[in-house]
């Protein structure tokens, strides 16, 4: 069974601080996605990374896919209260049903003004 | 474009009762997914449809859960009879292509409470 471990589980920081969230697995994934979920809503896709070593930037968010395609990180620079939410990583099952995403448990981020 | 529509938003039922959820994906999206998200956990795939055919239902508890997508558009997920552990948010998602390079679009979910 493929598992994605996210850390930390909870993170509470002040506005302006930097943070990194990690997503690790012993399995290889075809691609990895990051989602943000707000209370009462479904997850919203932030980015998809496909190539080992790939780095993508989305404004103050930087996403990296590990060289071996087993892990990923999300770095937020100068966090703002609007970044508050549940960050989920999800890996596409390599060799399994295409489109079948395996989700981590998420990192709950709270950014205080 | 309109998003993925789900209804109802909330449902409270007693254990052993039946419940049904409805999902209308984004127009033209061939692939539809139902996920279960228990509080404090990430979503877990229940079933994947490609048009009106089932691609993967290996994690669907088939003794009590059923799902259909008769015309390859909207879908219903049913639980009969419900158990306390079925309390969760049921998320529907759709994508235009098989494979996740293009990402999923999720609906807002149905929050089910079984008492």
Interface residues (C-beta under 8 A of the other chain):
Chain A: X4 X30 X31 X33 X35 X40 X41 X42 X43 X44 X45 X48 X50 X88 X90 X92 X96 X97 X98 X99 X100 X101 X102 X103 X104 X105 X106
Chain B: X4 X31 X33 X40 X41 X42 X43 X44 X45 X48 X55 X56 X91 X93 X95 X98 X99 X100 X101 X102 X103 X104 X105 X106 X107 X108 X109 X111
